[in-house]
């Protein structure tokens, strides 16, 4: 039987890796031109917000897993 908290934690961790990778790429200077930099800044802002949300989801899922282990 699949554990929903384990799946949620794994999915959130994977999503965190993707969002932080995108942030690193965009902040790394690979985008050229003022217009493109504005778009990159918007994408970075969105990625940071979603990464923050995913971290919260991950923390809750891990806490639930830990509470199940203690039981």
N, C-alpha and C positions, 0 to 999 in steps of 0.2 A: 504494500500500500504506500502510495506517495505521500510524503509529509508536506503539507502546504507551506509551512514555515520554512522548511529547508529549501523548497523550490523558490519561494519569495526571496530569501536571503541570497541564493545563488544568482537569481535574475538581477536583483538590485546591485550586487557586486559587479556583475558583468556590465550593467548599464553605467555604473560609476566609472569603470575603466574606459568605456567608449567616450563618455562626456569629457573626462579629464584628458584623454588623448586628443580630442578635438580642440579643447582649450589650449593645450600645449602646442599643437600645430599652428593654430591661428595666432597665438601670442609669439610664436617663434620667428615671425617676420617673413613668412612665405607669401604674404599678400602684398601686392604692390598697387599703389594709386590711392588717392584720397577717398574716392567713392567706394572702392573695395574695402578699404580700412574701416569705413563707417559700417559697412555691412558685416564685416568681421567682428567689430565691437558689439553689434547687436546679437550676433550668433553666440559670442562669448558670454554675454549677459544671460541669454536664454539657457545656455549649457550650464553655467554656474548655478542658476536657480534650480534647474532640474537635478543637477548633481546633489545640491543641498537636500532636495526632496527625497531623492533616492537614498541618501545616507540615513535619513529619518526612517524610511521604510525598512532598510537593512537593519538598523538598530532595533526596531520593534520586533522584527522577525527573529533576530538572534536572541533577544531577551526571552521571547516565547519559547524558543528551542531550549535555552538554558533552564527555564522554569520546568519544562517537560522532563528534562534529564534529572533534575533534582527530585521529582516526584517518584 
